[in-house]
Amino acid sequence: MEFKNEIEIFIKDFVKDLNEGSASIFAGAGLSIPAGYVNWSELMDEIAQDLGLSISNETDLVSLAQYHVNENRTRSKINRKILEEFVENVEETENHQIISRLPLSSVWTTNYDKLIEQAFQNENKVVDVKYSNNQLLTTKPKRDIVIYKMHGDVNHPSEAILTKEQYEDYHRTHEPYINTLTGELTTKTFLFIGFSFTDPNLDYVLSRLNFRYREQKRQHYCFVKKHVLSDNNNPDKATLDYNTKKQTLIINDLKRYGIKSLIIESYNEITEILKEIENRYKKKTLFISGSAEVYDPIEKNQALGFIHKLSRKIIEQDYRIINGFGWGIGSSVINGALEAIYLKPSKYSESQLILKPFPQFESGNKKLPELWEDYRQKMISLSGISIFVFGNKLKEGKIVEANGVIREFEISHHNGNICIPIAFTNYASKTIFETILKQPDKYYQKPKVVLPYLKKLADDKVSMSEKLKVIIELLKTINK
């Protein structure tokens, strides 16, 4: 998908922040509404009726909640509404799922629902949820993600931030949250999704950051849907012109806080942008598939030296490697990667090498073939590029093509990975190359760009040192 220039630049920068571990998401109500939850107006509709007001005429819903508490001297009905509306068991959206797969260390939200933590848990990540001050004092062991629910949680409705008085007092009652968010806003790049920027808490933090840092504040981003004639909010041209003018003023005001607005035509674009972010991040992770009982047509030490140098060069290009410790090649992959890392530990990190050795014994009710399939699916899902080398094994005294490598090719293609067979190493890698040649359009968006590289990797006349250069050039081309 082609993106507008400003969105293309944002994607590149945000992927870079993801790679550096300095990206975060701030989720507003707009992220959960497509899942089936109500928006603020729908939540407060019955409350407005109790006060003899019409929700269609009200814009200050925080004050509306305060009026209800003032009149009734209790917020029990509001608490019940929160429970009724947000405990319903709904499925997380595709946007939730994509966000949960990104390498984020923190997510902030003003939502009460549990969709965001549910999505991360479904990805088998250890989630540390914070919705009270005391929880900020503890750290969940081996956590993968911290979710800051700065307005509370549906299971504790009486503590949810909702009334005007609570907002006014938030800087005192929830000072640790403001301090934590302030720290994150100065060290991470935030993407605001489904957020209207009418929240007084966030306005409080952003205004003070703006005062403190002025021109040195960090760049953040948010999505803003362009107003369109005849949609729900713009029934006529006069309304459209008014809303467009106001939107322009809001967009310019957000610049004070270092928040750049990304204009989208429809909310579906958000999903497409998130998909592209995930795809580009994953393209920096290479899955190396292969096994070797023999190394024909080259000598064993030459073959292992080639794999060693390849792994080292991949790390030196700031890629990550994921490997299942394939028979006969796994050690060379690991040694090559570690050589690059240990020679320049300030530049390269052990986190660039992800090892997933295959289980050798049955576990629970699963047989080994089932476990191996699960492992393959999981490993490959973490990557965006798959490299195939050799692919043979010893079976009943004979050297045969490794069906496991072929299976990894099938999974890679199904997942949308870019497949790179190093065909001169024969066996499964050559079979994969020949399969691709029959229908190149099936495997690449731009086959005419990729195929010349693959053909060089299949050519016995091209030296192995030249083949290493070809692979690195191909990786750079893919990641342009």
Protein Blocks (a to p, Z undefined) as FASTA:
>chain_A
ZZdfklmmmmmmmmmmmmnopaccdddfklmmmnopacfklmmmmmmmmnopafklpcbl
mlmmmmmmmmnopaklmmmmmmmmmmpccdddfklmmmmmpccfbdcdfbfblmlmmmmm
mnopacdddfbfklmmpccehiabdcddfkbpfklmmlpcfbfklmmmmmmmmmmmmmmm
mmmmmmpccddehiahlafklmmmmmmmmmmnmmmpccdddddddddehiaklmbfklmm
mmmmmmmmmmmmmmmnopacdddfbfklmmmmmmmmmmmmmmmpccdedddfbfcfbdfk
lmmmmmmmmmmmmmmnopacddehighklmmmmmmmmmmmmmmmmlpcfklpccddddfb
dehjbcfklmmmmmmmmmmmmpcbdcdeejiadeehiacddfklmmmmmmmmmnopacdd
dfkngmjllmmmmmmmmmmmlmpmblmlmmmmmmmmmmmklcfklmmmmmmmmmmmmmZZ
